[in-house]
Amino acid sequence: MGLHQDKNEQDYSQPIVSFSLGLAATFLMGGLQRSDPVHKLNLRHGDVLVFGGPDRLRYHGISSVARPSDNQSISARLNFTFRRVS
């Protein structure tokens, strides 16, 4: 999923909460403009990412998902993202 902002809500005071399950992925956190520098963060199985306040409207996305290793029983990635929309 490329860089995007979650801005379908009327109220941005509530944070975005994201749960990662399965394969690791590279999360991208940019700035308030699409052209701002991007920082990479490795998300692993069980990681929880919360961003809100002044960071709530930062561009963000996933650049890649790791391939499963031979000794890994997990072969997919699931992400559950929660945000208040009303």
N, C-alpha and C positions, 0 to 999 in steps of 0.2 A: 504494500500500500504506500503510495507516494506521499510526499509532504502535503499536509492539509491542516485546516483548522476545524474544530468542532464548534460551529457557531449557529446551530439551529435553535438554540434556546433563547428565551426572552431575558433570562437572568443568568449572568455568568458568575455569580457569587459562590456557586457550589463547585467543588473540584471534580476532575475526571479521575476515576479509579479504574485501573486496568490490572487484571489478573492473567498471568502467563502460565500456561500448562503445556507440557510436552517439549518439543525440540526448542533449543535456544534460538534467539533471533537478535538481529542488530536493530535497536530502536534509534531513531533519529529525532533529536530535539533541536529545532531551529529557533529563530527569533520571531519577532512580531511581523516581519516582512519576509516573504518567500526568499528573497535574495540574501538574507542574513546568514552568517556562518552556522554550520550544523555540527552538533556534538553527537558522538556515537556512544551508546550504552548497550552492553550485552545483557539481554534478559534471558534468564534461565528458568527451568521448570520451578514453579512455586513463587516466583518473584511477583511482587505487587508494586505498581508504580502509581503514585498519586501526584497530580499537579493541579494547582489552583492559584487563586490570588492573581498577582500580576503575570504569572506564567500561564494562566488558563487559556489564553488565546495564541500561544506560541504555535508555530507550524511544527508538526510532528508526523512521524510515519515509521514504517518498517522497511529497511533496505534489503535484508536477506534473512533467510531461515537456514539454520545449520542442517547439514545432512546427517542422518542417523549413523552412528558408529556400529561396528559389528557386534559389540557387547551391549548395545542399547535396545531395550524392548519397546521404546517409544519411537514411532515413525511419523508422527504428525505434530502439528502445533495448534493449540486452541488459545484464543484470547477472549476474555470476557471483559467488556468495557462498560462501566456504569457512569451515567451522568444524568443529572436532573433536567428534564426537558419541559416541565410545566411549572 
